[in-house]
Amino acid sequence: MRDIFEMRFDLTAPTREQMRELVADLSEDERQLLLEHGEEAPFCGVFLHEERGGVYTCRLCGLPLFKAVAKFESGTGWPSFTAPVAEAHLRSIRDTRYGMVRTEIVCARCGAHQGHVFPDGPPPTGDRFCINSGSLEFTPNGELLPDKLRRGAPEGEPWNS
């Protein structure tokens, strides 16, 4: 089994047709969260208390975003992580909504809203990636990663985090 860090992923944006297919599978709430930069209520997300080893992927396109070993309990009501699988898998956007300045995090491949990053996390990074459960999917250790764009992503063998 290879470590997810050893795997390379295609970061090319989905084509219009691929995006239409990906969006067609979303509920109205998921569209609002992922495409319109929504937020889910605290303490209700399905992954808040997930403790298995594995990897969290983008709900829309399947790009690996966070390893389970980077997850920690922040007490904020959202799943929190210290670091992404790879810096290139996330993109930061300045967010000035709600009368404050925050750093929004989106999937670097498809642009789907994930949450926000704050500089108040634990060592070693000091970052807290505060992510909406509805923006993620989970793949347990040893299972095949999703290939939602049907590009032959490196999913042909089990992986380990």
N, C-alpha and C positions, 0 to 999 in steps of 0.2 A: 504494500500500500504506500502511496505517495502522500506526503504532507501537502496540504492545500497551498502552502506558500511556494511549493515547487511547481505548481501548475500555472500555466499562462492562459489568460482568457482574452477573447476578442472583445475589445471595447468599442468597436464600431457601432454607431447608433443604429437602431432598427430602421428598416425601410418603412415607408408609409404603409405598405401592405402589412408588414409585420406588426406595426403599431396598431393598425385596425384590428388585427386578430387578437393581440394581447389585450386591448381595451374592451373588446367584445365580451371577454370572460369576466369583467369586473361588475360588481354590484354598483348601485348609485353611490352608496357610502364609500366604497373603495375608490371610485372615480374622484369623489370630492377630496378624499385624503391624499391620494397619489398624484392626481393631475392638477388639482386646484389648491394644493398646499394646505390642506386641512389639518386638524389636530384631533386625536381621539381623547376621550375623557381619561383622566388619571385613574390608576388602580383597576382598570377593566380589561386591559389587553391580555390576549391569550398567552403571550410569551413572558409576561411579568415574572412568573414563578417557574419557568422552564429551567431544569437543572441538568438535562442530559448533555453529553458531549456531542458536538456537531458543528454545523455552520449555518448561519443565517444568511439567506439570499434575498435579493430584491423581489418583492411580491410580483412586480410587473414583468421584468425581463429575466430573472433568475441569476443575475450576477452575484457571486459570493461577496458579502459585505463585512461580516463579523464572524470570528470564531467564538464558540461558546466559552472558551477559557478566558476571553477578554470581557465577559459579562460580569457585572457586579450589582449588588443591591445598593441603590443610591437613596432610597426612601422617597423618591420623587413621584412614584406611581407609573413610571414608564421603564421599559427595559433599558439599561444603561451599559455602555461598553467603554473600555479604555482606549481601544485602537481598532481601526479597520483591518481587514485581511491584507489590503494593499492601499496605500495612499491614493493611487490612481483610480481606485474603484469608487471614490466619492468626490463630489465637487461641492465647494462652499459658495454660498450666495449670501450677500448682506441682506438681512431681513429687518425692516423698520416698521413692520406692522405692530399694532397694539401699543404704540407710543414708546417702544423700547428698541434698542439695537441688539440684534442677535445674529448668530451665524447659522443659517439654514444649511442642511446637508441634503443633497440629492444624489441619486444614482448617476455615476459618470457616464454610463452607457445609454440609459433611456430617459434620464431626467426626472424620474419619479421622486416625489418628496419622501424623505425618510424621517426627518426630525431636525434637531439642532445639536450643536456642539458647544460646550461651555468649558472654561478654563478652571473648573473647580473639582476635577476628578482626582482619584488616588494615583500614587506612583504606579508604574514608572513614567507614564506620559503626562499626568496632571490634567488630562482631558476627560470630559464626560460626554460621550455621544448618547444623547437622550432620544430614543428612537420609538416611533409608533409601532406597536405590534402589528397593526393592519398593513404596514408597509413591508413586512417581512414574511418569509416562509422559512421553515426549518428542515434541515436534512441531517439526520443522526449520523454519527461516525459510521463508516463502512458502507453507507448506502450511496447510490449513484446520484450525482448532482443533476438538477434539472437542466434541460437544453431547450428552453422555451423558444429560442429563435431558430432552432433546427440548423445550427451551423457546425455541428460536430464538435461542440465544446468538449474540453477534456474531461469527459464523464465516463469514458470507456472502462475505467477500473475503479474499484472502491478507493476511498481516500481516508485519511486520518487527520484529526486535528491534534 
